[in-house]
Amino acid sequence: MKLIIVESPTKAKTISKFLDKNYIVESSFGHVRDLPKSEMGIDIENNFVPRYIVPTKAKKLISSLKKITTTCDEVILASDEDREGEAIAWHLAKTLKLKQETTKRIVFHEITKEAILGALNNPIKINQEMVDAQQARRVLDRLVGYELSPFLWKKVAKGLSAGRVQSVATKMIVEREKEILAFKSETYASLNAELKKEGDKITFNAELYKLKGKSFNKLELKKEEAGEIKEAIKDSKFEVVSVLKKEVKKAPSAPFTTSTLQQSANRQLGFSAKQTMSVAQKLYEQGFITYMRTDSLNLSPKFLDESRAWIDNNLGKNYLPEKAVVFKNRSKNAQEAHEAVRPTEVEKTPEQLEAKLERSQFKLYRLIWQRAVASQMTPAKLATTTVDIVVKSKEEKENYLFRASGQIISFPGFLKVWPEKTKEQDLPELKEAEVLELKELKVNEHATVPPARYSDASLVKEMEKHGVGRPSTYAPTINTIITRNYALRDDNKRLKPSEIAFVVTDLLSAHFKKIIDYGFTAKLEDDLDEIAEGKKKWQPVISEFYADFHNNLLKKYEEINKKDIMPEQETNEKCDKCGAAMVMKTSRFGKFLACSAYPDCKNIKNGVSSGENGEVKRDKALEELEKKYANEVCSKCGAEMKIKTGKFGPFLACSAYPTCKNIKNVSSGDEKEVSCPICQEGNIVKKFSKRGVFYACDNYPKCKNAYWGKPTGEKCAVCEALMVEDLKTKKIKCSNRDCN
């Protein structure tokens, strides 16, 4: 009997389908060893040796796996072929005390029968260099996190964190926001002519292109001048002076890497980076796509042959290039070990799998399938027409040139499969010296706009551009920034930095320049790559980094005063408990009022911002909640309950904290209050979990009624269960799954 150990139960289930009864496939559920959470776990004095422990949740699993290994002739470690996967295999070997002579390591880029059987026939050894690279990253991040975070707690605010990649990505978000705040909008104008050919009904648009025979910067033309030109030429002749026609070829994009997959899924599907990787992981484990953490543009010969055959059979030879298209990776940091992200089988079209996949899985699979197949198709052909039209002023002293541009798709090529938006505008057949009829002259005023906040897509692109992080770290980094309250999503799902993000970024930029420097962070990533390639040893890399970092940290503990970083702001408010003056402070969740008589009086108020001359602006929604719950008492100790604000918004907390730690969710002011139909005592309120937002009775634990949609207050006409609004689609449906 042979035992195969993979990371996930879904992966184990898929692989089991391809093997006979001589194989047992089990899951390790990820890492079985890690650094301890409660302490540094690194012996700095002894060459940075990490101290690994088996987490409590993994102990039962390890015992079970050990028992199985005693009945097997061979153990095969089949975690992913990247640094994380290699480390998982190494930790399993160490924890299970596996013998080197009977332990095998297999790797594959896709979970198909052919790939699994091929890997079993070609086992390898654990790649210690890749293990060391993963250890080096883990140790680096632990050193920074465990030494710099307490510094931020002491000098800025409790609960803050810092990270080698996280802090640099936060800096990017903060710097973009500073650009937006400093931006000064400029107004400018354009002059557009609506024209038509004699005898035609269809009109087309031409825009002023040259002013007095010379090209001009669009910002130079102001509304007043555009109006003067309009008056000067409104009765003039519009004559065609040139017609330029040409065919332009538009080549298909390369197949997806991790970065471009996250960017396209964000732009086209609205998926966050985390959601994209979560859905892609499920597709990979079910055997539908190749490994999704990659920066390679390579495609296997097998896929190239299959995709070319599919294109030929389904679309025709006009859509098939003479030979397979090969893409070169322009990134100097690219690791070419894996393939690009692609479907495992071209014949499994999105339409064939739609019934088998969840909605989000289907959307992402369709995107991956279309991109991979389109990459092997012929370019699209665009017929473009550029028409220049001359206009002379009434006195014919000055002439002005208008330009009309047209574009139509003459042959779709790869666009037949890849749904890329291409703007088309057809122009009538025009000739030189032809005089056109003017229907309308219109002055349009415009204003320059600031750069947009980063979306997940644009932040990943910026991180990749600067060499900050690697394919496996983009999504976790963005998720950490949001979880740590350094950024929140605005109404457009873009990343807006919190107040504390500005404070921490400015502090790190001033006193820990290396930690937050793009070039230095990219160099560390290059060092990790070289460790993985066996070109460097990991301990010297850590040692070189740590010496400067630690010495600077000790120095900054002495130099920096918290009051200089986080000055308290005097206000006109008086404490409603003791009468002392209230001061405005900043926590990681924003500004709050605190009694100046602390620690004798611990009164605080959330939801505030500073006004002029010591005035305090109050959040109206929080004020309404405070009035609503003014008489609320703790169900555990009877003390007064107070409205507090956390990373998920307002909640009720016992005023006897820390003696009593009772908390309770509340309905925000914009939420419709819905009574619980089960216990008929509590109300349905918004709650948060690892899976996201849900709604549940605030009478928990007495009542455990919950919904994964927002209750509308209406009841189903068929079964009388509550109707809920789907949080993603916004569609209204019955909360009873058995009701249609």
MARNU-737947 format. One record per residue (C-alpha): x, z, y. Coordinates in steps of 0.05 Angstrom, whole numbers, padded with zeros to 5 digits. Example, Ala and Ser with C-alpha at 12.3 -4.5 7.8 and 13.67 -1.06 7.14 Angstrom:
// residues 2
R        x        z        y
R    00246    00156   -00090
R    00273    00143   -00021
***
This chain:
// residues 740
R        x        z        y
R    00000    00000    00000
R    00025   -00017    00070
R    00005    00018    00134
R    00000   -00020    00201
R   -00005    00023    00264
R   -00031   -00009    00329
R   -00051    00023    00396
R   -00126    00014    00396
R   -00184    00018    00346
R   -00212   -00049    00369
R   -00145   -00082    00356
R   -00142   -00048    00288
R   -00211   -00074    00271
R   -00194   -00145    00290
R   -00129   -00146    00251
R   -00162   -00116    00189
R   -00205   -00179    00184
R   -00143   -00222    00170
R   -00111   -00178    00116
R   -00124   -00162    00043
R   -00135   -00093    00011
R   -00060   -00080    00007
R   -00060   -00063    00081
R   -00088   -00003    00119
R   -00094   -00013    00194
R   -00097    00050    00237
R   -00095    00064    00312
R   -00050    00111    00350
R   -00097    00110    00410
R   -00039    00095    00457
R    00021    00141    00466
R    00030    00199    00417
R    00086    00232    00457
R    00096    00241    00532
R    00129    00285    00583
R    00094    00352    00593
R    00043    00354    00650
R    00057    00425    00672
R    00132    00417    00685
R    00185    00366    00702
R    00205    00356    00629
R    00273    00325    00646
R    00340    00359    00635
R    00373    00337    00699
R    00438    00374    00684
R    00443    00342    00615
R    00444    00268    00634
R    00369    00266    00649
R    00348    00275    00577
R    00271    00274    00574
R    00234    00328    00535
R    00175    00297    00499
R    00116    00334    00471
R    00056    00314    00429
R   -00006    00325    00472
R   -00060    00370    00442
R   -00109    00311    00435
R   -00059    00273    00392
R   -00039    00328    00344
R   -00097    00318    00296
R   -00084    00243    00295
R   -00010    00253    00280
R   -00027    00299    00222
R   -00074    00246    00195
R   -00023    00190    00202
R    00031    00232    00168
R   -00015    00242    00108
R   -00027    00167    00103
R    00047    00151    00107
R    00061    00193    00045
R    00016    00146    00004
R    00045    00081    00032
R    00107    00043    00011
R    00118    00014    00079
R    00099    00030    00151
R    00092   -00028    00201
R    00090   -00013    00276
R    00050   -00067    00312
R    00043   -00045    00385
R    00047   -00096    00441
R    00112   -00133    00455
R    00129   -00103    00522
R    00166   -00041    00545
R    00105    00003    00539
R    00088   -00023    00469
R    00161   -00016    00447
R    00161    00056    00471
R    00097    00071    00433
R    00129    00044    00369
R    00192    00086    00381
R    00152    00149    00395
R    00111    00137    00331
R    00175    00129    00290
R    00204    00193    00319
R    00140    00235    00313
R    00122    00212    00243
R    00195    00219    00222
R    00195    00149    00193
R    00254    00125    00153
R    00290    00066    00185
R    00297    00029    00119
R    00222    00029    00104
R    00197    00021    00175
R    00184   -00048    00204
R    00165   -00072    00273
R    00123   -00134    00284
R    00104   -00169    00349
R    00054   -00223    00367
R    00024   -00253    00431
R   -00046   -00265    00403
R   -00089   -00231    00351
R   -00105   -00289    00304
R   -00095   -00295    00229
R   -00038   -00345    00238
R   -00002   -00300    00288
R   -00010   -00236    00247
R    00013   -00267    00182
R    00071   -00301    00217
R    00092   -00234    00247
R    00088   -00199    00179
R    00134   -00252    00150
R    00184   -00241    00206
R    00191   -00166    00219
R    00243   -00141    00269
R    00272   -00074    00291
R    00250   -00032    00350
R    00284   -00058    00412
R    00321    00003    00439
R    00339   -00032    00505
R    00265   -00042    00521
R    00251    00031    00501
R    00306    00053    00548
R    00277    00012    00605
R    00209    00045    00594
R    00242    00114    00591
R    00281    00098    00655
R    00216    00079    00692
R    00181    00141    00666
R    00239    00187    00686
R    00247    00154    00755
R    00173    00162    00770
R    00172    00234    00744
R    00232    00253    00788
R    00201    00223    00850
R    00131    00249    00836
R    00151    00320    00816
R    00202    00330    00872
R    00171    00292    00930
R    00098    00312    00919
R    00111    00387    00928
R    00149    00369    00992
R    00086    00334    01018
R    00043    00394    00998
R    00087    00440    01040
R    00099    00395    01100
R    00034    00356    01103
R   -00026    00378    01060
R   -00041    00405    00991
R   -00059    00357    00935
R   -00019    00298    00961
R    00024    00255    00915
R    00081    00207    00924
R    00106    00153    00877
R    00162    00103    00874
R    00115    00042    00874
R    00051    00076    00897
R    00081    00097    00964
R    00109    00027    00978
R    00041   -00005    00964
R    00008    00046    01009
R    00058    00027    01063
R    00035   -00045    01057
R   -00038   -00025    01068
R   -00020    00020    01127
R    00024   -00033    01160
R   -00032   -00084    01154
R   -00081   -00035    01187
R   -00031   -00024    01244
R   -00029   -00099    01255
R   -00104   -00100    01258
R   -00108   -00043    01307
R   -00054   -00073    01352
R   -00085   -00143    01350
R   -00110   -00172    01416
R   -00161   -00227    01409
R   -00153   -00292    01448
R   -00210   -00339    01464
R   -00202   -00415    01461
R   -00248   -00475    01458
R   -00257   -00539    01420
R   -00293   -00603    01442
R   -00333   -00638    01388
R   -00367   -00705    01391
R   -00425   -00723    01346
R   -00420   -00798    01335
R   -00454   -00853    01297
R   -00439   -00925    01279
R   -00486   -00976    01309
R   -00544   -00987    01262
R   -00529   -00925    01220
R   -00574   -00863    01218
R   -00520   -00815    01193
R   -00476   -00782    01245
R   -00407   -00753    01236
R   -00363   -00704    01275
R   -00298   -00718    01313
R   -00257   -00665    01349
R   -00213   -00672    01411
R   -00143   -00682    01382
R   -00099   -00705    01440
R   -00105   -00686    01513
R   -00081   -00738    01564
R   -00045   -00773    01508
R   -00008   -00711    01483
R   -00021   -00663    01425
R   -00037   -00592    01446
R   -00039   -00523    01416
R   -00111   -00505    01401
R   -00103   -00438    01438
R   -00086   -00476    01502
R   -00155   -00506    01511
R   -00202   -00458    01546
R   -00277   -00462    01555
R   -00274   -00482    01629
R   -00225   -00540    01617
R   -00264   -00564    01556
R   -00327   -00565    01600
R   -00292   -00606    01653
R   -00269   -00657    01601
R   -00339   -00661    01574
R   -00366   -00678    01643
R   -00311   -00729    01654
R   -00324   -00768    01589
R   -00397   -00758    01574
R   -00415   -00828    01597
R   -00351   -00861    01572
R   -00339   -00910    01515
R   -00317   -00882    01447
R   -00274   -00935    01414
R   -00240   -00934    01346
R   -00165   -00946    01354
R   -00141   -00934    01283
R   -00168   -00924    01212
R   -00121   -00896    01160
R   -00142   -00894    01088
R   -00101   -00866    01031
R   -00108   -00835    00963
R   -00083   -00764    00953
R   -00070   -00733    00886
R   -00087   -00659    00876
R   -00049   -00629    00816
R   -00078   -00573    00773
R   -00054   -00502    00781
R   -00011   -00468    00728
R   -00044   -00426    00674
R   -00054   -00353    00691
R   -00001   -00299    00695
R   -00023   -00227    00703
R   -00017   -00232    00778
R   -00055   -00297    00787
R   -00108   -00275    00738
R   -00121   -00212    00779
R   -00122   -00253    00843
R   -00171   -00306    00818
R   -00216   -00255    00784
R   -00219   -00216    00849
R   -00234   -00277    00893
R   -00282   -00313    00846
R   -00314   -00257    00806
R   -00307   -00197    00853
R   -00269   -00158    00799
R   -00219   -00104    00820
R   -00149   -00108    00790
R   -00166   -00049    00745
R   -00231   -00081    00721
R   -00197   -00148    00707
R   -00144   -00115    00663
R   -00196   -00072    00627
R   -00239   -00133    00610
R   -00178   -00175    00592
R   -00154   -00120    00545
R   -00219   -00123    00507
R   -00216   -00198    00502
R   -00145   -00194    00476
R   -00161   -00140    00425
R   -00220   -00181    00399
R   -00173   -00240    00389
R   -00201   -00286    00442
R   -00142   -00290    00491
R   -00067   -00282    00487
R   -00031   -00220    00514
R   -00052   -00209    00586
R    00009   -00173    00615
R    00057   -00230    00629
R    00092   -00267    00684
R    00107   -00329    00642
R    00078   -00398    00652
R    00096   -00422    00582
R    00044   -00449    00534
R    00056   -00455    00459
R    00064   -00524    00428
R    00003   -00508    00385
R   -00041   -00496    00446
R   -00014   -00558    00481
R   -00032   -00602    00422
R   -00101   -00569    00413
R   -00119   -00573    00487
R   -00097   -00646    00492
R   -00139   -00663    00431
R   -00200   -00627    00462
R   -00192   -00663    00528
R   -00185   -00731    00493
R   -00246   -00719    00448
R   -00292   -00688    00500
R   -00273   -00719    00566
R   -00235   -00783    00550
R   -00165   -00812    00559
R   -00172   -00817    00635
R   -00168   -00741    00638
R   -00107   -00737    00592
R   -00035   -00742    00621
R    00015   -00783    00582
R    00050   -00719    00560
R    00038   -00644    00562
R    00046   -00612    00630
R    00101   -00560    00635
R    00103   -00510    00692
R    00166   -00478    00720
R    00163   -00406    00744
R    00189   -00400    00815
R    00194   -00324    00813
R    00266   -00300    00804
R    00239   -00237    00770
R    00197   -00274    00717
R    00206   -00252    00645
R    00193   -00312    00600
R    00185   -00275    00534
R    00109   -00282    00532
R    00062   -00340    00542
R    00015   -00349    00600
R   -00054   -00320    00592
R   -00096   -00370    00552
R   -00152   -00374    00501
R   -00127   -00366    00429
R   -00168   -00426    00408
R   -00189   -00483    00453
R   -00249   -00499    00409
R   -00279   -00431    00426
R   -00310   -00455    00491
R   -00342   -00405    00538
R   -00411   -00431    00519
R   -00398   -00418    00445
R   -00377   -00346    00458
R   -00428   -00328    00511
R   -00475   -00294    00462
R   -00418   -00253    00431
R   -00389   -00226    00496
R   -00411   -00176    00549
R   -00427   -00208    00615
R   -00362   -00188    00649
R   -00322   -00211    00588
R   -00357   -00278    00587
R   -00342   -00290    00661
R   -00268   -00273    00654
R   -00261   -00312    00589
R   -00292   -00373    00622
R   -00242   -00367    00680
R   -00183   -00362    00632
R   -00207   -00419    00588
R   -00221   -00465    00647
R   -00154   -00451    00680
R   -00113   -00461    00616
R   -00148   -00526    00596
R   -00149   -00554    00667
R   -00073   -00542    00672
R   -00065   -00597    00619
R   -00109   -00649    00653
R   -00094   -00705    00701
R   -00093   -00693    00776
R   -00156   -00703    00817
R   -00157   -00764    00864
R   -00182   -00756    00934
R   -00198   -00815    00980
R   -00182   -00792    01050
R   -00198   -00828    01115
R   -00171   -00810    01184
R   -00204   -00843    01244
R   -00175   -00838    01314
R   -00223   -00851    01372
R   -00200   -00862    01443
R   -00242   -00842    01504
R   -00225   -00856    01576
R   -00250   -00815    01635
R   -00297   -00847    01685
R   -00239   -00865    01732
R   -00199   -00888    01670
R   -00140   -00847    01696
R   -00136   -00804    01634
R   -00149   -00818    01561
R   -00168   -00770    01506
R   -00162   -00778    01431
R   -00214   -00753    01383
R   -00202   -00750    01308
R   -00251   -00752    01250
R   -00229   -00736    01179
R   -00265   -00754    01116
R   -00251   -00738    01043
R   -00287   -00754    00979
R   -00268   -00743    00906
R   -00255   -00812    00877
R   -00236   -00784    00809
R   -00247   -00711    00790
R   -00190   -00703    00740
R   -00178   -00629    00726
R   -00235   -00611    00774
R   -00282   -00632    00717
R   -00263   -00566    00683
R   -00235   -00521    00737
R   -00289   -00502    00789
R   -00246   -00508    00851
R   -00284   -00518    00916
R   -00263   -00583    00950
R   -00296   -00598    01017
R   -00323   -00669    01020
R   -00344   -00709    01081
R   -00359   -00783    01076
R   -00347   -00826    01137
R   -00380   -00893    01149
R   -00340   -00957    01142
R   -00306   -00965    01210
R   -00260   -01018    01240
R   -00210   -01018    01297
R   -00239   -01034    01366
R   -00309   -01015    01341
R   -00349   -00979    01394
R   -00388   -00917    01371
R   -00452   -00887    01398
R   -00445   -00816    01425
R   -00503   -00770    01404
R   -00477   -00704    01432
R   -00415   -00672    01463
R   -00409   -00599    01450
R   -00361   -00545    01474
R   -00351   -00491    01422
R   -00318   -00425    01440
R   -00275   -00389    01388
R   -00235   -00325    01385
R   -00174   -00309    01344
R   -00185   -00256    01291
R   -00138   -00202    01265
R   -00108   -00208    01196
R   -00156   -00185    01141
R   -00146   -00119    01104
R   -00116   -00127    01035
R   -00162   -00143    00978
R   -00138   -00128    00908
R   -00118   -00201    00903
R   -00078   -00205    00967
R   -00044   -00137    00955
R   -00022   -00159    00885
R    00005   -00224    00916
R    00043   -00184    00969
R    00072   -00136    00917
R    00094   -00195    00874
R    00125   -00229    00935
R    00169   -00169    00950
R    00185   -00154    00877
R    00148   -00087    00880
R    00123   -00068    00811
R    00113   -00113    00751
R    00052   -00145    00715
R    00036   -00080    00678
R    00038   -00037    00741
R   -00003   -00076    00793
R   -00072   -00051    00771
R   -00051    00022    00757
R   -00017    00025    00825
R   -00079    00003    00864
R   -00122    00050    00824
R   -00075    00109    00838
R   -00076    00094    00913
R   -00152    00097    00913
R   -00155    00158    00867
R   -00106    00196    00911
R   -00148    00181    00972
R   -00095    00140    01008
R   -00143    00082    01013
R   -00217    00070    01006
R   -00257    00007    00999
R   -00293   -00018    01061
R   -00359   -00056    01060
R   -00322   -00119    01039
R   -00287   -00083    00982
R   -00221   -00088    01019
R   -00170   -00031    01023
R   -00174    00012    01085
R   -00121    00067    01092
R   -00144    00138    01102
R   -00119    00181    01160
R   -00072    00218    01113
R   -00042    00152    01090
R   -00016    00139    01161
R    00014    00209    01164
R    00049    00205    01096
R    00074    00133    01107
R    00103    00150    01175
R    00137    00212    01147
R    00167    00175    01088
R    00189    00116    01132
R    00224    00163    01180
R    00258    00209    01129
R    00259    00174    01061
R    00273    00102    01080
R    00300    00082    01013
R    00240    00107    00974
R    00193    00065    01016
R    00238    00005    01029
R    00215   -00061    00997
R    00285   -00085    00981
R    00307   -00020    00950
R    00244   -00015    00907
R    00254   -00087    00884
R    00327   -00072    00866
R    00305   -00014    00822
R    00256   -00061    00787
R    00314   -00110    00776
R    00355   -00052    00748
R    00299   -00036    00699
R    00298   -00110    00678
R    00373   -00108    00666
R    00366   -00045    00624
R    00313   -00081    00582
R    00361   -00139    00573
R    00418   -00093    00551
R    00460   -00108    00613
R    00458   -00036    00640
R    00452    00035    00612
R    00393    00074    00637
R    00425    00142    00653
R    00475    00116    00705
R    00419    00079    00741
R    00379    00144    00745
R    00440    00184    00765
R    00458    00138    00822
R    00387    00140    00849
R    00376    00215    00840
R    00439    00241    00875
R    00421    00211    00943
R    00347    00224    00935
R    00354    00298    00916
R    00406    00315    00969
R    00365    00282    01024
R    00303    00319    01000
R    00338    00387    01005
R    00361    00369    01075
R    00291    00349    01097
R    00261    00415    01073
R    00304    00448    01126
R    00297    00397    01181
R    00222    00383    01181
R    00171    00430    01209
R    00099    00422    01186
R    00072    00432    01256
R    00111    00371    01280
R    00080    00328    01225
R    00010    00358    01224
R   -00002    00389    01293
R   -00065    00430    01301
R   -00112    00405    01356
R   -00147    00454    01401
R   -00222    00446    01409
R   -00280    00474    01450
R   -00315    00498    01386
R   -00323    00572    01370
R   -00326    00600    01300
R   -00398    00617    01282
R   -00374    00675    01239
R   -00323    00712    01281
R   -00325    00679    01349
R   -00252    00657    01348
R   -00231    00587    01371
R   -00236    00531    01320
R   -00177    00483    01312
R   -00177    00413    01283
R   -00133    00401    01222
R   -00123    00343    01174
R   -00127    00346    01098
R   -00120    00290    01048
R   -00196    00280    01055
R   -00194    00273    01131
R   -00203    00319    01192
R   -00237    00387    01189
R   -00248    00447    01234
R   -00215    00513    01214
R   -00220    00582    01245
R   -00157    00600    01284
R   -00165    00672    01258
R   -00144    00649    01188
R   -00130    00684    01139
R   -00177    00739    01166
R   -00232    00687    01174
R   -00233    00627    01127
R   -00291    00589    01159
R   -00283    00513    01158
R   -00328    00454    01176
R   -00320    00383    01148
R   -00342    00315    01174
R   -00312    00319    01244
R   -00270    00275    01289
R   -00236    00288    01355
R   -00268    00269    01421
R   -00242    00275    01493
R   -00220    00341    01525
R   -00226    00382    01462
R   -00296    00359    01445
R   -00314    00351    01371
R   -00355    00294    01343
R   -00397    00314    01282
R   -00417    00269    01225
R   -00493    00263    01231
R   -00504    00252    01157
R   -00466    00316    01141
R   -00504    00354    01193
R   -00569    00332    01161
R   -00544    00355    01093
R   -00523    00423    01121
R   -00594    00432    01149
R   -00625    00409    01084
R   -00585    00457    01041
R   -00581    00514    01092
R   -00616    00564    01046
R   -00583    00543    00981
R   -00553    00601    00941
R   -00504    00599    00882
R   -00540    00599    00815
R   -00482    00638    00784
R   -00465    00693    00834
R   -00519    00690    00888
R   -00470    00676    00945
R   -00485    00624    00999
R   -00472    00551    00981
R   -00434    00508    01032
R   -00429    00433    01041
R   -00358    00409    01027
R   -00327    00340    01026
R   -00283    00312    00970
R   -00258    00244    00949
R   -00327    00226    00922
R   -00363    00249    00985
R   -00404    00312    01001
R   -00421    00366    00951
R   -00444    00439    00950
R   -00392    00493    00934
R   -00399    00568    00928
R   -00374    00605    00989
R   -00345    00659    00943
R   -00290    00611    00920
R   -00240    00623    00887
R   -00277    00682    00855
R   -00334    00634    00838
R   -00319    00560    00828
R   -00391    00536    00822
R   -00404    00467    00852
R   -00465    00423    00855
R   -00478    00350    00872
R   -00524    00333    00930
R   -00566    00274    00951
R   -00534    00239    01011
R   -00577    00225    01071
R   -00587    00151    01055
R   -00608    00164    00983
R   -00682    00167    00966
R   -00698    00235    00935
R   -00727    00226    00865
R   -00755    00283    00824
R   -00731    00289    00753
R   -00787    00265    00706
R   -00759    00305    00647
R   -00752    00377    00673
R   -00796    00367    00735
R   -00754    00420    00770
R   -00691    00385    00794
R   -00677    00321    00833
R   -00638    00260    00811
R   -00571    00258    00849
R   -00510    00212    00850
R   -00452    00236    00806
R   -00384    00210    00787
R   -00346    00202    00722
R   -00287    00164    00694
R   -00335    00107    00680
R   -00359    00106    00752
R   -00422    00124    00790
R   -00483    00149    00752
R   -00547    00188    00770
R   -00568    00253    00738
R   -00611    00314    00746
R   -00581    00368    00792
R   -00611    00420    00745
R   -00554    00409    00696
R   -00538    00440    00646
R   -00610    00461    00635
R   -00631    00388    00642
R   -00584    00332    00618
R   -00626    00273    00642
R   -00581    00217    00667
R   -00584    00143    00687
R   -00532    00087    00694
R   -00572    00057    00751
R   -00600    00082    00817
R   -00672    00108    00809
R   -00720    00075    00858
R   -00774    00128    00852
R   -00822    00077    00822
R   -00848    00081    00751
R   -00851    00026    00699
R   -00920   -00005    00693
R   -00912   -00010    00618
R   -00881    00056    00595
R   -00880    00098    00659
R   -00805    00111    00655
R   -00766    00110    00720
R   -00746    00042    00748
R   -00673    00036    00766
R   -00630   -00011    00808
R   -00571   -00040    00770
R   -00508   -00019    00808
R   -00475   -00087    00800
R   -00530   -00139    00799
R   -00578   -00099    00845
R   -00635   -00121    00800
R   -00692   -00072    00787
R   -00707   -00056    00714
R   -00738   -00003    00670
R   -00691    00055    00651
R   -00721    00057    00581
R   -00678    00012    00538
R   -00735    00003    00487
R   -00781   -00025    00541
R   -00778   -00099    00556
***
